[in-house]
Amino acid sequence: MSLLDVEGLTVAFRGERGEATAVEDVWLHLDPGEILGVVGESGSGKSVTALSIMGLLPEPAARVAQGRVVFEGAVLTGMAEHRLRRIRGPGIGMVFQEPMTSLNPVFPIGEQITETLAAHGERDGAKQRDRAVEMLERVGIPSAAQRLGDYPHQISGEQRQRVMIAMALACRSGRQWPSRGRSRWGTGPRRPGSGPCACQRTCFRRAGFTIAST
């Protein structure tokens, strides 16, 4: 059984002059362990496709007009919100393009990771903290335990992006959708194989697969 199938996905947005098609007849197929890059110019529908798969389209302005999304044999299209919430995180995660608008500026990064774990059933505070440290270490944040108390503005743009990846991995999500995942990494000199793309590949391969819109 395949992991993810997108079959003839068409997404429309409602406007004052009727509906406009943003994504038309998209087909994707992924097996466990695969990595797929979705490439296109700005406005071509990459992010809309990812949001459609996640069930995060802005309703009622947008809707899936045709097609369906099948994840591990379950049809996500039209699935009730309470069931989708059980899949998001443990099943599918998204790494948004701009971490400064995705991370809450008034809470430490560690608290934001542990809040994600709590929302998905981990109630033990010590285990939450240990998991948060583990995830920050996995994505290459130095002195991870000491950084738990840092606020988003106290770390670099590259590190904020890594925190977003850590949050996506924290719930043992096997599938990640980075929204323009390479756009906000640092540009300083790096050792071969040590850059953010290498970090992403390592983290996501441990988790299963990724679809990256760039």
Secondary structure by P-SEA (a helix, b strand, c coil): cccccccbbbbbbbccccccccccbbbbbbcccbbbbbbbcccccaaaaaaaaaccccccccccccccccccccccccccaaaaaaaccccbbbbcccccccccccccaaaaaaaaaaaaccccaaaaaaaaaaaaaaacccccccccccccccccaaaaaaaaaaaaacccccbbbccccccccccccccccccaaaaaaaaaaaacbbbbcc
